[in-house]
């Protein structure tokens, strides 16, 4: 009887681990984006993503999809969320052409953010142009997503939007890597130590809502934090990243998705104006 109980316990542990691993795998964006397109005329554009693979069904049927329009009249201003606690550090990184975007993947510990007492470890960042999220219906020139995962497989993404203006210093730092990939057929390039702390936020204000990955498999229950301040980037920098991709498309931004009554909050500290 004791042996049977032990077997049952091991089976239960195995089942819990399997579910946890599966949940983590579902929350991963695809590394090879060639199976889908941002061009609706291709037959595999955004409106068809959910039909390409069974595990991508949320792209069409999910009710908590991203990106969304952060409309002021829907947003509730709060102070209880607390500031985004970043604890980033330099780590080895690789630039990777996934097919429709450029991803910077940190290959070892690059630090974390803390949300509601849970640590979410920084895994990668990637760029979309134009922006995917909008503010009161306004679309911007570019958006970066910093993708984090907790030990139990949950995902949290920080989004920062950019308009045309002064150069972005972090993209300037990565310029040799983007340029090298743009001039060759290589799909990845190791670029050594990169400090994610150099990605500037510029404001402690941010929007918070629950959404999804914006590329297949469009996994839901993603914690989104969109920095309120719109930063600047040059046209040349936006073009540099697009040219490194080699997909012949002008854009790689998913269309705005329905909010379906979801709550949106804007964290505004009580002690500062910006």
Secondary structure as UniProt FT lines:
FT   HELIX           2..26
FT   HELIX           33..35
FT   HELIX           40..42
FT   HELIX           46..48
FT   HELIX           49..52
FT   HELIX           54..56
FT   HELIX           58..61
FT   STRAND          69..70
FT   HELIX           72..74
FT   STRAND          75..78
FT   TURN            80..81
FT   STRAND          85..88
FT   STRAND          91..97
FT   STRAND          102..106
FT   STRAND          111..115
FT   TURN            116..117
FT   STRAND          118..128
FT   STRAND          134..135
FT   TURN            136..137
FT   STRAND          142..149
FT   TURN            151..152
FT   STRAND          155..164
FT   HELIX           169..182
FT   STRAND          188..194
FT   HELIX           196..198
FT   STRAND          206..212
FT   TURN            216..217
FT   STRAND          220..227
FT   STRAND          231..233
FT   HELIX           235..245
FT   TURN            260..261
FT   STRAND          264..267
//
